[in-house]
Amino acid sequence: MLAAHFGIAIRGDDELPALKLEVEQDEQGASRVVIAGDEREYGKPLCVDFVAGRADHRRRFGGGRNQLIARACGLNRGALPSIVDATAGLGRDAFVLASLGSPVLMVERVAATAAILVDGLTRAQGCADDEIRAIALRMQALHGDATRELGELVTQWDQPPQVVHLDPMYPHRDDADAPALLEAALEVATHRVVVKRPRKAEPIGGLAPSHVVEEKTSRYDVYVKQALR
């Protein structure tokens, strides 16, 4: 399995039938790992790229510490907490947080997605751009199910899990998992848990947050355990 090359054991990706991991060459001739399938059905192969494209644009023009996620995680007040992104997906939110100075652990439960995430991170950590390389070196990626394994996963990181970030709206995650995921996050986080929600949705499990940070279409429910300094 390609994923094994990146330290990921695929347990069976029932979430991604008819898709597979492949190695392809990018425009510069460098190798990268992608999730690919019939382009007529799935479109172009999917990869993680922290060096260019959307990630680079958001890093430079996304709003810095005034972004919703940064405010929810406490970065707008000068803190640089260590953050666990327990629903990492393609790592876009994690890269934003790391670009603002926080060390970030990315946890992704779909093995194929975790494989391209590790590959994208590895390429960013070895890229020629000093600034992007420094950001990527603040990041780590692990394959695992945060609902069941979050406590174990954070022991593999060299940072305390001060903030846990959750985005149950990510397409592959069934929102029915959300209450258990929030419970796991609250057990692990030392300072706060931040949960992205549609603006008018109920809090997960009916558990009222300490406060809310919101914009027009979405919000973060913030569950504070102690103040960040």
Secondary structure, 3 states (H helix, E strand, C coil): CHHHHCCCCCCCCCCCCCCEEEEEECCCCCEEEEEECCHHHHCCCECCCCCCHHHHHHHHHCCHHHCHHHHHHCHHHCCCCCEEECCCCCCHHHHHHHHCCCCEEEEECCHHHHHHHHHHHHHHHCCCCHHHHHHHCCEEEEECCHHHHHHHHHCCCCCCCCEEEECCCCCCCCHHHHHHHHHHHHHHCCCEEEEEEECCCCCHHHCCCCEEEECCCEEEEEEECCCCC
